[in-house]
């Protein structure tokens, strides 16, 4: 990847320039049987649409704080990169009452109501499906995002030295996040074209790094498995083989 990249959004742009067709995120939900694979180009398109929603309809600005109440999921990864594109600080599992915006899944709607700013809800249904009926007081992400533009340009340049991510009591700038992701990639033995399988959750730095940032920094891809505990040893071995996994962090 480009050594001059200083934000997660920079890493994605480099990946898009290098090989847009290669897989970036392969997502499994072992409670539902769902499998979704996103190439770099498809993932970047989702990020652009989400960043346009964030900057436009939701009026988010650099430095605003977004409480992200989502599990390990491909759409969570999209939001992480969209926030980086705008310059919004992602507070993972943060206090909605202290946030400017909140993005929530279906299991944390009541907690998310504490946010007095914009609220977005994700049904987390297969293929990015919408809620049968949008939760009162929330914008349904699956309804709002398809009409957004496929290209994104921030209204203001994103400062790599400004806060970008808060998780587990620690706060990282964009540049610090990229540096840690590169260190983790080295420690995990990731190289370009590596495929890392992980079942870690998205509520710790380790989960976020293995589940997105380290593979992205290395020029590799991630096989992100939610509810992996429901998969037996034989099933896991078959997945490692079928997905051509080179590294694991289960």
Long-range contacts (C-beta under 8 A, 24 or more apart in sequence): 1-192, 1-217, 1-218, 1-219, 5-178, 6-160, 6-174, 6-175, 6-178, 7-84, 7-158, 7-160, 7-164, 7-174, 7-175, 7-177, 7-178, 8-80, 8-81, 8-84, 8-164, 8-174, 8-177, 8-178, 8-181, 8-213, 8-216, 9-47, 9-81, 9-84, 9-85, 9-158, 9-174, 10-160, 10-178, 11-178, 11-181, 11-213, 11-216, 11-217, 12-40, 12-43, 12-44, 12-47, 12-81, 12-216, 15-40, 15-44, 15-216, 15-219, 16-40, 16-41, 16-44, 18-219, 20-44, 22-193, 22-221, 23-195, 23-221, 24-215, 24-216, 24-221, 24-222, 25-74, 25-77, 25-212, 25-221, 25-222, 25-224, 26-195, 26-221, 26-222, 26-223, 26-224, 26-243, 27-73, 27-74, 27-224, 27-225, 27-226, 28-223, 28-224, 28-225, 28-226, 28-228, 28-239, 29-73, 29-226, 29-227, 30-225, 30-226, 30-227, 30-228, 30-229, 30-230, 30-231, 31-226, 31-227, 31-230, 32-126, 34-126, 36-74, 36-126, 36-127, 38-74, 43-74, 43-77, 43-78, 43-81, 45-150, 46-75, 46-78, 46-145, 47-78, 47-81, 47-82, 47-85, 47-152, 48-85, 48-148, 48-149, 48-150, 48-151, 48-152, 49-145, 49-146, 49-148, 49-149, 49-150, 49-152, 50-78, 50-79, 50-82, 50-145, 50-148, 51-82, 51-83, 51-85, 51-86, 51-152, 51-154, 52-148, 52-149, 52-152, 53-82, 53-141, 53-144, 53-145, 53-148, 54-82, 54-83, 54-86, 54-88, 54-101, 55-86, 55-152, 55-154, 55-155, 56-148, 57-139, 57-144, 57-148, 58-101, 58-118, 58-120, 58-139, 59-118, 60-86, 60-88, 60-100, 60-101, 60-118, 61-86, 61-87, 61-88, 61-155, 61-156, 62-86, 62-87, 62-88, 62-154, 62-156, 62-158, 62-159, 62-162, 63-87, 63-88, 63-89, 63-162, 63-163, 64-88, 64-89, 64-100, 64-101, 65-89, 65-91, 65-94, 65-98, 65-99, 65-100, 65-101, 65-166, 66-90, 66-91, 66-99, 66-100, 66-101, 66-102, 66-103, 67-91, 67-93, 67-94, 67-95, 67-96, 67-98, 67-99, 67-101, 67-102, 67-103, 67-112, 67-115, 68-92, 68-93, 68-94, 68-103, 69-93, 69-96, 69-102, 69-103, 69-104, 69-105, 69-108, 69-111, 69-112, 70-103, 70-104, 70-105, 70-122, 70-124, 70-202, 71-105, 71-124, 71-201, 71-202, 71-226, 72-200, 72-201, 72-202, 72-207, 72-211, 72-224, 72-226, 73-105, 73-124, 73-202, 73-224, 73-226, 74-224, 75-122, 75-124, 75-128, 75-141, 76-202, 77-211, 77-212, 77-224, 79-103, 80-165, 80-208, 80-212, 83-164, 84-158, 84-164, 84-174, 85-152, 85-154, 85-158, 86-154, 86-158, 87-154, 87-156, 87-158, 87-159, 87-162, 87-164, 89-162, 89-163, 89-164, 89-165, 89-166, 89-171, 90-164, 90-165, 90-166, 91-166, 91-167, 92-165, 92-166, 92-167, 92-168, 92-202, 92-203, 92-208, 93-167, 93-203, 94-166, 103-141, 104-138, 106-131, 106-135, 109-135, 109-138, 112-138, 113-137, 120-144, 165-208, 167-203, 167-204, 167-205, 167-208, 168-203, 168-204, 168-205, 170-205, 177-213, 178-213, 178-217, 180-205, 180-209, 180-213, 181-209, 181-213, 181-214, 181-216, 181-217, 182-214, 182-217, 182-218, 184-209, 184-210, 184-213, 184-214, 184-217, 185-214, 185-215, 185-217, 185-218, 185-220, 188-214, 188-247, 188-249, 189-247, 190-214, 190-215, 190-218, 190-220, 190-247, 191-218, 191-219, 191-220, 192-218, 192-219, 192-220, 193-219, 193-220, 193-246, 194-218, 194-219, 194-220, 194-221, 194-246, 194-247, 195-220, 195-221, 195-222, 195-223, 195-243, 195-244, 195-245, 195-246, 195-247, 196-220, 196-221, 196-222, 196-223, 196-245, 196-246, 196-247, 196-248, 196-249, 197-222, 197-223, 197-225, 197-239, 197-240, 197-243, 197-245, 197-247, 197-248, 197-249, 197-250, 198-222, 198-223, 198-224, 198-225, 198-248, 198-249, 198-250, 199-225, 199-226, 199-228, 199-229, 199-249, 199-250, 200-249, 200-250, 206-249, 210-249, 220-246
